[in-house]
């Protein structure tokens, strides 16, 4: 299991990074990314702190990242650059989830910014999904309640557009963690067949290896 969307007390998560890593390791995760919520006010401070933590040996691969959250679309590119310069290897943008008032145009601007993943992209249009496919930006199937309401639409639209999918839990607390078996159930529940579900899980490994070498 690889999970590239997780939160700690550096934003609105309930665990310090060390406990998050320990719990993830115990359920069989081989790699995770810590992607706390950032905007212009905290991006450098949070990213630098997580990057320092990730330098230690934790027994599994731990990548520093961010989730750019509720930022004006016109600012996403600038904040993504600040995060990369501060050491983030995984850049996620908080997509246009139907359960939060995310500004329209966020999904599109995230692609223009060259991020890695659009988290819970909501009712993403086919045109934007095709743009993500061309740019190599992955779309997330979410394990988190609320954000997962549109998983079926995301899966269907991504498959039609040729966009690649990833599965992430969006963990904020211990109860949110999922092992590979549960992740497969969520993906099958979103309407993917077994082959596509396995490919989706494999896409996370491709991101990790592109950012930090072979697992």
C-alpha positions in Angstrom: 0.0 0.0 0.0 1.2 3.5 -0.9 -0.7 6.5 0.4 0.3 10.0 -0.9 -2.3 12.2 0.9 -2.0 12.3 4.7 -2.1 15.0 7.3 -0.5 15.7 10.7 -0.7 18.3 13.4 1.1 20.6 11.1 -2.3 21.3 9.6 -5.6 19.7 10.7 -4.4 16.1 11.3 -4.5 14.5 14.8 -1.1 12.8 14.9 2.5 14.0 15.0 4.4 12.8 11.9 6.2 10.0 13.8 3.0 8.4 15.0 1.4 8.7 11.6 4.4 6.9 10.0 4.3 4.2 12.7 0.6 3.5 12.2 1.0 3.5 8.4 3.9 1.1 8.6 1.9 -1.2 10.9 -0.9 -1.6 8.3 1.5 -2.5 5.6 2.3 0.8 3.9 5.5 0.8 1.9 5.5 4.5 1.3 3.5 7.6 2.2 3.6 11.3 1.6 2.9 13.8 4.4 0.8 16.5 2.6 -0.4 19.0 5.2 -2.7 21.9 4.1 -0.8 25.0 3.0 -1.5 28.4 1.6 0.7 31.5 1.2 0.8 32.0 4.9 2.5 28.8 5.9 3.8 26.9 2.9 7.5 27.4 3.6 7.4 26.8 7.3 5.3 23.6 7.1 7.2 22.2 4.1 10.6 22.8 5.6 9.6 21.1 8.9 8.2 18.0 7.1 11.1 17.8 4.8 13.5 17.7 7.8 11.4 15.0 9.4 11.5 12.9 6.2 15.3 12.9 6.1 15.4 10.4 8.9 15.1 6.6 8.5 11.5 5.6 9.3 11.5 2.0 8.0 9.3 3.0 5.1 9.6 5.6 2.4 8.3 9.0 3.6 8.0 11.8 1.1 7.5 15.5 2.0 4.6 17.1 0.3 1.8 19.7 0.6 -1.8 20.0 -0.2 -2.5 23.5 -1.5 -5.9 24.2 0.0 -8.6 26.8 -0.7 -6.2 29.1 -2.5 -7.3 31.4 -5.3 -6.7 29.7 -8.6 -4.4 32.5 -9.7 -2.0 31.8 -6.8 -1.7 28.0 -7.1 1.3 28.1 -9.4 3.3 30.5 -7.2 2.6 28.5 -4.0 3.5 25.2 -5.8 6.9 26.7 -6.7 7.4 27.9 -3.1 6.6 24.4 -1.9 9.0 22.7 -4.3 11.8 25.2 -3.4 11.2 24.4 0.3 11.6 20.6 -0.3 8.2 19.2 -1.2 8.4 16.2 -3.5 4.6 15.7 -3.8 2.4 18.6 -4.7 -1.3 18.1 -4.3 -4.1 20.6 -4.8 -7.3 20.4 -2.9 -9.7 19.9 -5.8 -13.3 21.1 -6.3 -14.9 18.7 -3.8 -18.7 19.0 -3.7 -18.6 19.2 0.2 -16.5 22.3 0.5 -16.7 25.8 -1.2 -13.6 25.4 -3.3 -13.4 28.2 -5.9 -14.3 27.2 -9.4 -11.3 26.9 -11.7 -9.1 25.3 -9.0 -8.9 22.0 -10.9 -7.9 23.7 -14.1 -5.3 26.0 -12.5 -3.8 23.0 -10.7 -3.1 21.4 -14.0 -1.5 24.6 -15.3 0.7 24.7 -12.2 2.1 21.2 -13.0 1.1 19.6 -9.7 1.2 15.9 -9.2 -2.3 15.1 -8.0 -5.7 16.8 -7.9 -7.3 15.6 -4.7 -11.0 14.8 -4.7 -11.7 16.8 -7.9 -15.4 16.6 -7.5 -17.6 16.9 -10.6 -14.6 17.4 -12.8 -15.5 18.1 -16.4 -14.4 15.8 -19.3 -12.5 18.7 -20.8 -10.5 19.3 -17.7 -9.9 15.6 -17.2 -8.5 15.4 -20.8 -6.3 18.4 -19.9 -5.0 16.5 -16.9 -4.3 13.4 -19.0 -2.2 15.5 -21.5 -0.3 17.1 -18.6 0.3 13.9 -16.7 -1.6 15.2 -13.6 -3.3 12.4 -11.7 -6.8 12.5 -10.4 -7.6 11.1 -6.9 -10.1 8.5 -5.9 -10.6 9.5 -2.2 -11.1 7.3 0.8 -12.3 10.2 2.9 -16.0 10.5 3.7 -17.7 13.4 1.9 -14.9 13.9 -0.6 -15.6 10.3 -1.8 -19.2 11.1 -2.8 -18.1 11.8 -6.4 -15.6 8.9 -6.7 -17.8 7.3 -9.3 -18.0 10.4 -11.4 -14.2 10.9 -11.1 -13.5 7.3 -12.1 -15.8 7.3 -15.1 -14.6 10.7 -16.4 -11.0 9.8 -15.9 -11.4 6.6 -17.8 -13.2 8.4 -20.7 -10.5 11.1 -20.8 -7.5 8.8 -20.5 -6.4 10.4 -17.3 -4.5 8.4 -14.7 -6.0 7.8 -11.3 -4.5 7.3 -7.8 -6.1 6.2 -4.6 -5.4 8.1 -1.4 -7.0 8.0 2.1 -6.7 11.7 2.9 -5.9 10.6 6.4 -6.5 13.0 9.3 -6.8 10.5 12.2 -6.0 6.9 12.9 -9.5 5.7 11.8 -8.9 7.1 8.3 -6.0 4.7 7.5 -6.7 1.9 5.1 -4.8 -1.2 4.0 -4.5 -2.4 0.5 -7.5 -4.7 0.8 -9.8 -1.8 1.8 -8.4 0.5 -0.8 -9.3 -2.1 -3.5 -12.9 -2.2 -2.1 -13.2 1.6 -2.4 -11.8 1.5 -6.0 -14.2 -1.3 -7.0 -17.0 0.6 -5.4 -16.2 3.6 -7.5 -16.9 1.5 -10.6 -13.5 0.4 -11.6 -12.9 -3.2 -12.7 -10.2 -5.2 -11.0 -7.5 -4.5 -13.6 -8.1 -0.7 -13.5 -8.2 -0.8 -9.7 -4.8 -2.5 -9.6 -3.4 -0.1 -12.1 -4.6 2.8 -10.0 -2.8 1.4 -7.0 0.3 1.0 -9.1 0.3 4.6 -10.2 1.2 5.6 -6.7 4.3 3.5 -6.9 5.2 5.2 -10.2 5.0 8.6 -8.5 7.1 7.6 -5.6 9.8 6.0 -7.8 9.8 9.1 -10.1 10.4 11.4 -7.1 12.7 9.3 -4.9 14.0 6.2 -6.7 13.0 2.5 -6.8 11.2 1.0 -3.8 
